Amino acid sequence: MATHRGEETYERILREAELCFARYGYDATGVAEICERAGVSKGAFYHHFPSKAAVFEALLSRWLEGLDAQLQQIRAQAGSAPAAILHMAGMIPVIFRIAEGRLPIFLEFWSKAIREPEVWHATISHFQRYRAFFSDLIRAGISAGDFQHVQPELAAQMIISLAVGLILQGLLEPNKKEDWETLTQEAVRLLMTSWGWKGDARD
């Protein structure tokens, strides 16, 4: 019973924190505000979360869970590394939906990573995970002979940088007429061609 109540409290804190972050921004939201809206004491808050940054990290991890699962599924089902990467490039609308309405919070949180080690660790861990994922995928492409003359870590960083740049551009200019999915796939084709990929440009 106590475990169930603890889970309810945990979920209530997350839910109200997300609403506060969305309404007031990350910096302007305090632990006291979250506790008041969630109807919990500060003691209860700190029992579940060591800090406000930890709450945001839990929210960010939850938002990304679905994306992570889809990436793993695509990799498992794709016939090759290039096919997997092209399929993943088509997920940009899904990524836009995850980030929609949360971009200002992301930017606030990420800006604090420059000054606060806890926030830096919470932020960089996700980038490191995706970098490792794509590095491993590119190594598989090298082993299969699909890619040549490419450093996996550098190539993975290029993919992540492209994704982050497109997310920012797409969310800051939502009324532009570009087909972001097509643009992303074309950009990925160019990248893979520079890595020695000789597949069909529309494969």
C-alpha positions in Angstrom: 0.0 0.0 0.0 2.8 2.4 0.9 4.5 1.6 -2.4 1.3 2.4 -4.3 1.0 5.8 -2.5 4.7 6.5 -3.2 4.2 5.8 -6.9 1.1 8.1 -6.9 3.1 10.9 -5.2 6.0 10.4 -7.7 3.6 10.7 -10.6 1.8 13.7 -9.2 5.1 15.5 -8.7 6.1 14.8 -12.3 2.7 15.8 -13.7 2.6 19.1 -11.8 6.3 19.9 -12.5 5.7 19.5 -16.2 2.7 21.9 -16.0 4.8 24.4 -14.0 7.8 24.2 -16.4 5.5 24.7 -19.3 3.7 27.7 -17.7 6.5 29.5 -16.0 9.7 28.1 -17.5 12.4 26.0 -15.9 14.2 28.8 -14.1 11.1 30.5 -12.7 9.7 27.3 -11.3 10.7 26.5 -7.7 10.4 23.3 -5.7 7.9 25.1 -3.4 5.7 25.8 -6.4 5.8 22.2 -7.5 5.1 21.0 -4.0 2.1 23.3 -3.6 0.5 22.3 -6.9 1.2 18.6 -6.2 -0.1 18.8 -2.7 3.0 17.3 -1.2 5.6 18.4 1.4 9.1 19.3 0.6 10.1 16.2 2.5 8.0 14.1 0.2 9.5 15.8 -2.8 13.1 15.2 -1.8 12.3 11.6 -0.9 11.6 11.1 -4.6 13.9 13.7 -6.2 17.2 15.1 -5.0 16.6 18.3 -6.9 14.5 20.2 -9.4 17.0 19.2 -12.1 16.3 15.5 -11.2 12.6 16.1 -11.9 13.3 17.5 -15.3 15.7 14.7 -16.0 12.9 12.2 -15.2 10.5 14.0 -17.5 13.1 14.1 -20.3 13.8 10.4 -19.9 10.1 9.7 -20.1 9.6 11.8 -23.2 12.5 10.0 -24.9 11.4 6.5 -24.0 9.1 6.1 -27.0 11.7 7.5 -29.4 14.4 5.1 -28.0 12.0 2.1 -28.5 11.3 3.1 -32.1 15.0 3.5 -32.9 15.7 0.1 -31.5 12.8 -1.5 -33.4 13.9 0.1 -36.7 17.5 -1.1 -36.3 16.3 -4.6 -35.5 14.0 -4.8 -38.6 16.2 -2.9 -41.1 18.1 -5.0 -43.6 21.2 -2.8 -43.5 22.7 0.2 -41.6 21.9 2.7 -44.5 18.3 1.5 -44.6 18.0 1.9 -40.8 19.4 5.4 -40.9 17.2 6.5 -43.7 14.1 5.1 -41.9 15.2 6.9 -38.7 15.5 10.1 -40.7 11.8 9.8 -41.5 11.0 10.0 -37.8 11.6 13.8 -37.7 7.8 14.5 -37.4 7.7 12.2 -34.3 10.7 14.1 -32.8 8.9 17.4 -33.5 5.9 16.2 -31.6 8.0 15.2 -28.6 9.7 18.6 -28.6 6.6 20.7 -29.4 5.8 23.1 -26.5 8.8 22.0 -24.6 11.5 23.7 -26.7 11.8 26.8 -24.4 12.1 24.4 -21.4 14.8 22.4 -23.2 16.7 25.5 -24.0 16.6 26.9 -20.5 17.7 23.5 -19.0 20.5 23.1 -21.5 21.8 26.6 -21.0 22.2 25.8 -17.3 24.4 22.8 -18.2 27.2 25.3 -18.9 27.3 26.4 -15.2 25.8 23.5 -13.2 27.5 20.0 -13.2 24.3 18.2 -12.2 22.4 19.6 -15.1 25.4 19.0 -17.4 25.4 15.3 -16.5 21.7 15.0 -16.9 21.9 16.6 -20.3 25.0 15.0 -21.7 24.0 11.5 -20.8 21.3 11.5 -23.5 23.6 12.8 -26.2 26.2 10.2 -25.2 23.6 7.4 -25.4 22.5 8.5 -28.9 26.1 9.0 -30.0 27.0 5.4 -28.9 23.9 4.1 -30.6 24.7 5.6 -34.0 28.4 4.9 -33.7 27.6 1.2 -33.2 25.1 1.3 -36.2 27.7 2.9 -38.4 30.3 0.4 -37.4 27.9 -2.3 -38.5 27.6 -0.5 -41.8 31.4 -0.5 -42.2 31.6 -4.2 -41.4 29.0 -4.9 -44.0 30.9 -2.8 -46.6 28.2 -0.2 -46.9 30.4 2.6 -45.5 34.1 3.4 -46.1 36.6 6.0 -45.0 34.4 7.2 -42.1 35.0 7.5 -38.4 32.0 6.1 -36.5 32.1 8.6 -33.6 32.5 11.6 -35.8 29.7 10.4 -38.2 27.4 9.8 -35.2 28.1 13.3 -34.0 27.2 14.6 -37.4 23.8 12.8 -37.3 23.0 14.2 -33.9 24.0 17.7 -34.8 21.8 17.5 -37.9 18.9 16.3 -35.9 19.2 19.0 -33.2 19.6 21.7 -35.8 16.5 20.5 -37.7 14.5 20.3 -34.6 15.3 23.9 -33.6 14.7 25.2 -37.1 11.4 23.3 -37.5 10.0 24.4 -34.2 11.2 28.0 -34.4 9.7 28.3 -38.0 6.6 26.1 -37.9 4.9 28.0 -40.7 7.6 27.4 -43.3 6.5 25.2 -46.1 9.5 22.8 -46.2 8.8 19.1 -45.9 11.1 18.5 -42.9 11.0 14.7 -43.3 12.1 14.9 -47.0 14.8 17.5 -46.1 16.1 15.2 -43.3 16.3 12.2 -45.6 18.0 14.1 -48.3 20.6 15.4 -45.8 21.2 11.9 -44.5 21.7 10.6 -48.1 24.3 13.3 -48.6 26.1 12.3 -45.4 26.1 8.6 -46.2 27.4 9.3 -49.7 30.3 11.2 -48.2 30.9 8.0 -46.1 31.3 5.9 -49.3 27.8 4.6 -49.5 27.0 3.6 -53.1 23.4 2.6 -52.7 20.5 3.8 -54.7 19.9 7.4 -53.7 16.3 6.5 -53.2 16.9 3.2 -51.5 
